[in-house]
Amino acid sequence: MQTRKAIVAGQFYPGRHDSCAGEISEYLEQSSPSESLPETLIAGIVPHAGWAFSGRLAAMVFSAIKQQHEKVHTFVIFGAAHSYFGQSPAVYDRGNWITPLGEVAIDEELAGAVLESGSAVSDPAAHRSEHSIEVQVPFIQYLFAGAKILPIIVPPGEQSLALGKSIGEIISADEHRKFICIGSTDLTHYGPRYGFTPMGTGADAVRWASRVNDQRFIDLALKLEPEAMLTSAAENCNACGPGAAAAAVAAAKKLGKTEALLLAHTNSNEVMLLSGAAPGTDSVGYAAIVF
């Protein structure tokens, strides 16, 4: 059986079962239930940095889903294309993934339907070094025992929109199983470290990256405008996984969603400041959104 082993366990998140489960539990305790959630959730946008920076926000999304849906059969996880340079979305279509919390099976039936639609290609090798999907999987294992996953790396092109619409159509035709689509992206990578300093450096520049540049992308996601999300990312460098986020929004839109809810928005500089560190000149944005 084809198996993908964890590649960033022990780096982006704990590498041992007990410490991994314990850290997830701590994040969930910080994620208070929300009374304003829609009755039905079908998608979310989560960050994918190391858990120390973005784990709390990812936990918010998965906790919200758990609050509204005790049972989820499959999570379609759209990942950023950090090191994959193909034009078509790449599906990991068979076998299983392993994390410190054990094995999780690929939804091979759904994978077959997606590949048959022509909106993606089978390319398990494309997933070997991509972390943006892997860091979400332990949350699913912890909260949704027995749930399957369908990992798809999504480049930031128009094919992401076709993919999201296609998966929306496939999911809508299945009345017996619950599916959730997750788009994995961080937001503005600002500062000398990232080679992006259009507003200079310092506190005001970092604040602009979050309150203006990140917010542009967030606002488009909240208005369910996936095409504009791709354009904004290309013009403003405000998302590293715009294709993944746009695919999730396109799927949500195809499934009838007309509004979204921002659960939280922060950045790595704010996280560091809360831990007592000095202000930095570099920062990465993170948002938690549900649809």
MOWO-V988701 format. One line per field, one symbol per residue. phi: phi as a letter, one per 40 degrees, with the letter a starting at -180 (. if undefined). Layout:
phi->???
This chain:
phi->.cbbccbbcgbcadcbdcccccccdcccccbcdbcccccbbbaabbcbcdddcbcccccdccccccccacbbcabcbcbcbcbbbcccdbccbagabbbdchcbccccccdccccccgcabcadcccdbccccdcccdcccccbdgccbbcbcbccbccccccdcccdcccccbcbbbbbbbbbacbdcbhddbgbacbgbhccccccdccbcdcdcccccccfbccccccccccbfbacbcccccccccccccchcbabbccaaaaccccccccgccdbcbabcbbbbbb
